[in-house]
Amino acid sequence: MLDPKILDDIASRLNRAVPPAAKAVQQDLEKNLRAAVQSALARLDLVTREEFDVQSKVLARSRAKIEQLEKTVAALEAQLLKRDGK
């Protein structure tokens, strides 16, 4: 979930863009803007930076393991070719 401070900042920026004549309903407008922004962001299916970093590390480890396994398979294939070639 996103940091509530970010949502507050976005809602405040949108609220400041509202014409002065509409400032009478400022609190209600800010509440509605915050809810609308939160709803829009929730539909984006975002992940946190921490979750992204964790998954990046998992991917890096997986890639290293795949490279290691590819080398092992290549060595085994070479051994089989030598054995079958003799």
MDTraj code that builds the backbone (N, CA, C; nanometers):
import mdtraj as md
import numpy as np

residues = "MET LEU ASP PRO LYS ILE LEU ASP ASP ILE ALA SER ARG LEU ASN ARG ALA VAL PRO PRO ALA ALA LYS ALA VAL GLN GLN ASP LEU GLU LYS ASN LEU ARG ALA ALA VAL GLN SER ALA LEU ALA ARG LEU ASP LEU VAL THR ARG GLU GLU PHE ASP VAL GLN SER LYS VAL LEU ALA ARG SER ARG ALA LYS ILE GLU GLN LEU GLU LYS THR VAL ALA ALA LEU GLU ALA GLN LEU LEU LYS ARG ASP GLY LYS".split()
xyz = np.array([
    [0.0852, -0.1188, 0.0000],
    [0.0000, 0.0000, 0.0000],
    [0.0885, 0.1233, 0.0000],
    [0.0403, 0.2293, -0.0573],
    [0.1155, 0.3535, -0.0652],
    [0.1160, 0.4267, 0.0675],
    [0.2194, 0.5042, 0.0860],
    [0.2338, 0.5859, 0.2056],
    [0.1228, 0.6906, 0.2086],
    [0.0500, 0.7002, 0.3209],
    [-0.0578, 0.8003, 0.3306],
    [-0.0087, 0.9433, 0.3081],
    [0.1170, 0.9709, 0.3376],
    [0.1714, 1.1049, 0.3153],
    [0.1700, 1.1393, 0.1666],
    [0.1974, 1.0393, 0.0827],
    [0.1962, 1.0621, -0.0618],
    [0.0554, 1.0966, -0.1074],
    [-0.0430, 1.0215, -0.0569],
    [-0.1823, 1.0500, -0.0921],
    [-0.2236, 1.1889, -0.0455],
    [-0.1838, 1.2248, 0.0763],
    [-0.2153, 1.3584, 0.1290],
    [-0.1526, 1.4669, 0.0411],
    [-0.0278, 1.4433, -0.0023],
    [0.0413, 1.5411, -0.0858],
    [-0.0304, 1.5575, -0.2198],
    [-0.0682, 1.4470, -0.2819],
    [-0.1385, 1.4536, -0.4105],
    [-0.2727, 1.5249, -0.3938],
    [-0.3467, 1.4883, -0.2886],
    [-0.4763, 1.5513, -0.2643],
    [-0.4600, 1.7009, -0.2388],
    [-0.3567, 1.7397, -0.1643],
    [-0.3326, 1.8816, -0.1367],
    [-0.2993, 1.9580, -0.2637],
    [-0.2182, 1.8972, -0.3494],
    [-0.1819, 1.9635, -0.4752],
    [-0.3056, 1.9823, -0.5635],
    [-0.3882, 1.8787, -0.5709],
    [-0.5112, 1.8918, -0.6493],
    [-0.6029, 1.9971, -0.5880],
    [-0.6073, 2.0014, -0.4564],
    [-0.6922, 2.0983, -0.3865],
    [-0.6457, 2.2417, -0.4123],
    [-0.5139, 2.2622, -0.4178],
    [-0.4608, 2.3968, -0.4439],
    [-0.4931, 2.4428, -0.5859],
    [-0.5168, 2.3484, -0.6749],
    [-0.5486, 2.3829, -0.8137],
    [-0.6939, 2.4250, -0.8313],
    [-0.7747, 2.4080, -0.7254],
    [-0.9164, 2.4429, -0.7315],
    [-0.9323, 2.5948, -0.7229],
    [-1.0218, 2.6534, -0.8008],
    [-1.0433, 2.7993, -0.7977],
    [-1.0848, 2.8468, -0.6579],
    [-1.0483, 2.9703, -0.6234],
    [-1.0810, 3.0237, -0.4902],
    [-1.2301, 3.0221, -0.4586],
    [-1.3142, 3.0346, -0.5568],
    [-1.4587, 3.0359, -0.5325],
    [-1.5066, 2.9032, -0.4755],
    [-1.4349, 2.7982, -0.5022],
    [-1.4751, 2.6656, -0.4550],
    [-1.4136, 2.6315, -0.3194],
    [-1.3376, 2.7228, -0.2609],
    [-1.2695, 2.6957, -0.1339],
    [-1.3675, 2.6769, -0.0178],
    [-1.4906, 2.7175, -0.0345],
    [-1.5899, 2.7023, 0.0722],
    [-1.6141, 2.5551, 0.1052],
    [-1.5964, 2.4733, 0.0091],
    [-1.6181, 2.3302, 0.0296],
    [-1.4838, 2.2558, 0.0351],
    [-1.3814, 2.3244, 0.0794],
    [-1.2448, 2.2741, 0.0771],
    [-1.2289, 2.1405, 0.1496],
    [-1.2781, 2.1290, 0.2709],
    [-1.2592, 2.0045, 0.3463],
    [-1.3256, 1.8866, 0.2769],
    [-1.4485, 1.9081, 0.2324],
    [-1.5194, 1.8006, 0.1644],
    [-1.4497, 1.7653, 0.0337],
    [-1.4052, 1.8661, -0.0374],
    [-1.3368, 1.8446, -0.1641],
    [-1.2059, 1.7682, -0.1419],
    [-1.1287, 1.8092, -0.0416],
    [-1.0015, 1.7424, -0.0139],
    [-1.0243, 1.5954, 0.0229],
    [-1.1266, 1.5693, 0.1018],
    [-1.1595, 1.4315, 0.1409],
    [-1.1961, 1.3489, 0.0167],
    [-1.2788, 1.4069, -0.0698],
    [-1.3201, 1.3360, -0.1909],
    [-1.2031, 1.3159, -0.2880],
    [-1.1172, 1.4166, -0.2996],
    [-1.0008, 1.4034, -0.3868],
    [-0.9072, 1.2937, -0.3361],
    [-0.8864, 1.2913, -0.2058],
    [-0.7998, 1.1886, -0.1467],
    [-0.8566, 1.0497, -0.1740],
    [-0.9860, 1.0340, -0.1559],
    [-1.0507, 0.9044, -0.1800],
    [-1.0404, 0.8654, -0.3277],
    [-1.0586, 0.9631, -0.4167],
    [-1.0511, 0.9349, -0.5599],
    [-0.9096, 0.8946, -0.6009],
    [-0.8109, 0.9649, -0.5482],
    [-0.6711, 0.9324, -0.5798],
    [-0.6361, 0.7944, -0.5249],
    [-0.6773, 0.7671, -0.4024],
    [-0.6487, 0.6373, -0.3409],
    [-0.7143, 0.5254, -0.4214],
    [-0.8363, 0.5462, -0.4659],
    [-0.9072, 0.4467, -0.5454],
    [-0.8374, 0.4241, -0.6794],
    [-0.7948, 0.5318, -0.7436],
    [-0.7270, 0.5201, -0.8723],
    [-0.5946, 0.4467, -0.8581],
    [-0.5203, 0.4779, -0.7542],
    [-0.3914, 0.4127, -0.7331],
    [-0.4091, 0.2658, -0.6952],
    [-0.5151, 0.2337, -0.6234],
    [-0.5405, 0.0948, -0.5837],
    [-0.5675, 0.0083, -0.7066],
    [-0.6276, 0.0649, -0.8077],
    [-0.6565, -0.0107, -0.9305],
    [-0.5319, -0.0340, -1.0144],
    [-0.4235, 0.0366, -0.9865],
    [-0.3014, 0.0235, -1.0663],
    [-0.2209, -0.1013, -1.0317],
    [-0.2541, -0.1687, -0.9239],
    [-0.1849, -0.2912, -0.8833],
    [-0.0349, -0.2659, -0.8669],
    [-0.0009, -0.1658, -0.7866],
    [0.1378, -0.1274, -0.7625],
    [0.1984, -0.2113, -0.6507],
    [0.3306, -0.2189, -0.6489],
    [0.4011, -0.2859, -0.5401],
    [0.4877, -0.1827, -0.4696],
    [0.5228, -0.2137, -0.3467],
    [0.6097, -0.1229, -0.2715],
    [0.7523, -0.1367, -0.3214],
    [0.8349, -0.0391, -0.2907],
    [0.9775, -0.0432, -0.3269],
    [1.0438, -0.1632, -0.2608],
    [1.0086, -0.1900, -0.1349],
    [1.0670, -0.3030, -0.0632],
    [1.0352, -0.4347, -0.1339],
    [0.9087, -0.4521, -0.1721],
    [0.8695, -0.5746, -0.2407],
    [0.9409, -0.5867, -0.3753],
    [0.9551, -0.4750, -0.4457],
    [1.0257, -0.4748, -0.5738],
    [1.1718, -0.5150, -0.5548],
    [1.2372, -0.4576, -0.4521],
    [1.3774, -0.4895, -0.4253],
    [1.3950, -0.6367, -0.3896],
    [1.3044, -0.6904, -0.3080],
    [1.3118, -0.8319, -0.2700],
    [1.2987, -0.9188, -0.3945],
    [1.2026, -0.8889, -0.4795],
    [1.1817, -0.9693, -0.6001],
    [1.2993, -0.9553, -0.6982],
    [1.3618, -0.8388, -0.7022],
    [1.4798, -0.8207, -0.7867],
    [1.5936, -0.9101, -0.7405],
    [1.6125, -0.9208, -0.6087],
    [1.7167, -1.0087, -0.5542],
    [1.6850, -1.1549, -0.5829],
    [1.5595, -1.1930, -0.5694],
    [1.5192, -1.3305, -0.5998],
    [1.5477, -1.3615, -0.7470],
    [1.5151, -1.2684, -0.8342],
    [1.5393, -1.2868, -0.9769],
    [1.6888, -1.3001, -1.0059],
    [1.7714, -1.2181, -0.9419],
    [1.9160, -1.2249, -0.9633],
    [1.9704, -1.3606, -0.9189],
    [1.9234, -1.4103, -0.8032],
    [1.9672, -1.5425, -0.7564],
    [1.9211, -1.6519, -0.8515],
    [1.8000, -1.6391, -0.9021],
    [1.7467, -1.7387, -0.9959],
    [1.8274, -1.7398, -1.1248],
    [1.8620, -1.6231, -1.1739],
    [1.9421, -1.6159, -1.2966],
    [2.0792, -1.6799, -1.2757],
    [2.1413, -1.6524, -1.1613],
    [2.2725, -1.7113, -1.1315],
    [2.2617, -1.8635, -1.1248],
    [2.1579, -1.9139, -1.0636],
    [2.1375, -2.0585, -1.0532],
    [2.1148, -2.1203, -1.1909],
    [2.0378, -2.0534, -1.2758],
    [2.0133, -2.1029, -1.4119],
    [2.1442, -2.1076, -1.4902],
    [2.2264, -2.0054, -1.4779],
    [2.3560, -2.0048, -1.5467],
    [2.4423, -2.1212, -1.4993],
    [2.4424, -2.1438, -1.3679],
    [2.5192, -2.2554, -1.3109],
    [2.4675, -2.3888, -1.3656],
    [2.3373, -2.4054, -1.3690],
    [2.2786, -2.5297, -1.4199],
    [2.3055, -2.5481, -1.5690],
    [2.3036, -2.4398, -1.6446],
    [2.3351, -2.4489, -1.7878],
    [2.4775, -2.4978, -1.8094],
    [2.5721, -2.4485, -1.7280],
    [2.7111, -2.4942, -1.7378],
    [2.7224, -2.6414, -1.7012],
    [2.6517, -2.6829, -1.5972],
    [2.6542, -2.8223, -1.5552],
    [2.5985, -2.9126, -1.6651],
    [2.4874, -2.8731, -1.7242],
    [2.4266, -2.9514, -1.8325],
    [2.5225, -2.9582, -1.9517],
    [2.5857, -2.8481, -1.9864],
    [2.6797, -2.8470, -2.0987],
    [2.7970, -2.9412, -2.0715],
    [2.8479, -2.9410, -1.9475],
    [2.9580, -3.0306, -1.9117],
    [2.9142, -3.1765, -1.9198],
    [2.7962, -3.2072, -1.8724],
    [2.7446, -3.3441, -1.8791],
    [2.7230, -3.3875, -2.0246],
    [2.6722, -3.2979, -2.1067],
    [2.6542, -3.3296, -2.2480],
    [2.7887, -3.3584, -2.3147],
    [2.8895, -3.2784, -2.2796],
    [3.0234, -3.2993, -2.3354],
    [3.0781, -3.4350, -2.2928],
    [3.0561, -3.4721, -2.1672],
    [3.1009, -3.6032, -2.1193],
    [3.0307, -3.7154, -2.1946],
    [2.9042, -3.7024, -2.2181],
    [2.8283, -3.8043, -2.2904],
    [2.8774, -3.8156, -2.4356],
    [2.9061, -3.7033, -2.4972],
    [2.9550, -3.7056, -2.6350],
    [3.0919, -3.7736, -2.6428],
    [3.1774, -3.7468, -2.5462],
    [3.3088, -3.8097, -2.5421],
    [3.2949, -3.9608, -2.5241],
    [3.2091, -3.9982, -2.4300],
    [3.1901, -4.1400, -2.3993],
    [3.1319, -4.2143, -2.5191],
    [3.0319, -4.1534, -2.5831],
    [2.9689, -4.2169, -2.6977],
    [3.0581, -4.2136, -2.8211],
    [3.1486, -4.1180, -2.8264],
    [3.2377, -4.1049, -2.9415],
    [3.3530, -4.2024, -2.9375],
    [3.3833, -4.2600, -2.8224],
    [3.4976, -4.3542, -2.8121],
    [3.4596, -4.4927, -2.8497],
])
top = md.Topology()
chain = top.add_chain()
for i, resn in enumerate(residues, 1):
    res = top.add_residue(resn, chain, resSeq=i)
    for name in ("N", "CA", "C"):
        top.add_atom(name, md.element.get_by_symbol(name[0]), res)
traj = md.Trajectory(xyz[None], top)
